[in-house]
Amino acid sequence: MRVLLVDDGAHRVGLIQAELARQGCEVVGVLDAATLVHDCVSRLKPDVVIVDSESPTRDTLEHLATLSARNPRPVVVFSEDAATDTMRAAIKAGVSAYVVAGLQAERLAPVLQVAIARYEQDAALRAQLDEAQSQLAHRKLIERAKGVLMETHGFDEDEAHRRLRRLAMDRGMKLHEAAERVIDAQSWLRPA
């Protein structure tokens, strides 16, 4: 496993690095601050990012949120800050595991496994959400195109759907692509 370490003020990175090496992990880099985390992740391609922090700052959490949005991967934060607001902000920023008060070598492997499992679960949920949103957008296009056909040609809903399906099959395109074409054509033909 390839790991990027970020020393965010707790100064225990040496302990983490030694334990990772003992477990057979490859530490691909050690950063003194989270400001460069996105660039380093893009360049070094770690499997996991570990942040060692007394208390993650707003800047650190913003950089982790950017990482989560642009180049997501499991992120573990070891912190001494047990404040609920800080934990919630970290989770909102895309942190997979937030571990308070207890950087113990024997706990490192299970924490990483939990972080990876949580990240994978979140990624699957995000993919499902993206797919559902895409299907909804396609459905709206199809409904709108049927409305255009019904209005311009006097078709009922079933006939409008059949015509749209036939157009898609004749042109070798997906139904939502044909719907988009119908909507585009109608907007071009509408008087200004």
C-alpha positions in Angstrom: 0.0 0.0 0.0 1.3 3.4 -1.0 0.8 6.1 1.7 1.3 9.9 1.7 1.9 11.4 5.2 1.0 14.9 6.2 2.5 16.4 9.4 -0.2 18.9 10.4 1.4 20.0 13.7 1.4 16.8 15.8 4.9 15.8 14.9 4.3 12.1 15.2 4.9 11.3 11.5 8.1 9.5 12.3 6.2 7.0 14.5 3.6 6.5 11.8 6.2 6.1 9.1 8.1 3.5 11.1 5.0 1.4 11.7 3.9 1.7 8.0 7.4 0.4 7.0 7.1 -2.4 9.5 3.8 -3.4 8.0 5.2 -3.4 4.4 3.7 -0.2 3.3 5.5 2.3 1.0 5.6 5.9 2.2 5.7 7.8 -1.0 6.1 11.2 0.6 5.9 13.3 3.8 4.5 16.8 3.7 5.0 19.5 6.4 1.5 20.9 5.7 -1.7 20.0 3.8 -1.3 23.0 1.4 0.5 20.8 -1.2 -1.6 17.6 -0.6 -3.5 17.8 -3.9 -0.4 18.3 -6.1 1.4 15.5 -4.3 -1.5 13.1 -4.6 -1.7 13.9 -8.3 2.0 13.3 -8.8 2.7 10.4 -6.3 -0.6 8.5 -6.6 -0.8 7.2 -3.0 -3.5 4.7 -2.1 -4.1 6.4 1.2 -3.4 9.8 2.8 -2.7 10.0 6.5 -2.8 13.4 8.3 -1.3 13.7 11.7 -2.7 16.7 13.5 -3.2 18.2 17.0 -6.4 19.7 15.5 -7.0 20.0 11.8 -7.2 23.7 10.8 -9.8 25.2 8.5 -7.1 25.4 5.8 -6.2 21.7 6.2 -9.8 20.7 5.9 -10.3 23.0 2.9 -7.3 21.3 1.2 -8.7 17.9 2.1 -12.1 18.9 0.6 -10.4 19.9 -2.6 -8.6 16.6 -2.7 -11.8 14.7 -2.1 -13.5 16.6 -4.9 -10.7 16.4 -7.5 -8.7 13.3 -6.7 -10.6 11.3 -4.1 -8.9 8.6 -2.0 -9.1 7.3 1.5 -7.9 9.9 4.1 -7.2 9.1 7.7 -6.8 11.9 10.3 -5.1 11.2 13.6 -6.0 14.1 16.0 -6.1 15.1 19.6 -9.2 17.3 19.0 -12.3 15.4 20.1 -14.7 18.3 19.4 -17.8 17.2 17.5 -17.7 20.2 15.2 -14.1 19.4 14.1 -15.0 15.8 13.5 -18.1 16.7 11.4 -16.0 19.2 9.4 -13.4 16.6 8.7 -16.0 14.0 7.6 -17.7 16.7 5.4 -14.2 17.4 3.9 -14.0 13.8 2.8 -12.0 12.2 5.6 -12.7 8.5 5.8 -11.5 7.9 9.3 -11.0 10.4 12.1 -9.1 8.9 15.1 -9.0 10.8 18.3 -6.3 10.5 21.1 -4.6 7.3 20.4 -2.0 6.9 17.8 -1.0 3.3 18.7 1.1 1.3 16.3 -1.1 -1.8 16.6 -4.2 0.2 15.7 -2.8 1.6 12.5 -3.5 -1.4 10.2 -7.2 -1.8 11.3 -7.7 2.0 11.0 -6.4 2.0 7.5 -8.6 -1.0 6.6 -11.7 0.7 8.0 -10.8 4.0 6.1 -10.4 2.1 2.8 -13.7 0.2 3.3 -15.6 3.4 4.2 -14.1 5.2 1.2 -15.1 2.4 -1.1 -18.6 2.4 0.3 -18.9 6.2 -0.1 -17.5 6.0 -3.7 -20.1 3.3 -4.6 -22.9 5.5 -3.1 -21.6 8.6 -5.0 -21.6 6.5 -8.3 -25.2 5.4 -7.6 -26.2 9.0 -6.9 -24.5 10.2 -10.1 -26.2 7.5 -12.1 -29.6 8.3 -10.6 -29.1 12.0 -11.3 -28.1 11.2 -14.9 -31.2 9.0 -15.4 -33.4 11.7 -14.0 -31.9 14.3 -16.3 -32.4 12.0 -19.3 -36.0 11.3 -18.2 -36.7 15.1 -18.0 -35.3 15.5 -21.5 -37.5 12.7 -22.9 -40.6 14.1 -21.2 -39.8 17.6 -22.5 -39.2 16.3 -26.1 -42.5 14.4 -25.9 -44.2 17.6 -24.9 -42.7 19.3 -27.9 -43.9 16.6 -30.3 -47.4 16.6 -28.7 -47.6 20.4 -29.0 -46.2 20.7 -32.5 -47.8 17.6 -34.1 -50.9 17.0 -32.0 -49.7 13.5 -30.9 -50.9 11.9 -27.7 -48.2 10.9 -25.2 -47.9 7.3 -26.4 -47.5 8.4 -30.0 -44.9 11.0 -29.1 -42.9 8.4 -27.2 -43.1 6.0 -30.2 -42.0 8.7 -32.6 -39.1 9.6 -30.3 -38.0 6.0 -30.0 -38.2 5.5 -33.7 -36.1 8.6 -34.3 -33.5 7.3 -31.9 -33.4 3.9 -33.5 -33.3 5.3 -37.1 -30.4 7.5 -36.1 -28.5 5.0 -34.0 -28.6 7.1 -30.9 -29.9 6.8 -27.3 -33.4 8.0 -26.5 -32.2 11.0 -24.5 -29.9 12.0 -27.3 -32.8 12.0 -29.7 -34.9 14.0 -27.2 -32.1 16.5 -27.0 -32.1 16.9 -30.8 -35.9 17.4 -30.9 -35.7 20.1 -28.2 -32.8 21.8 -30.0 -34.7 21.7 -33.3 -37.8 23.2 -31.7 -35.8 26.0 -30.2 -34.2 26.8 -33.6 -37.5 26.8 -35.3 -39.3 29.0 -32.8 -39.9 32.5 -34.0 -37.7 35.1 -32.3 
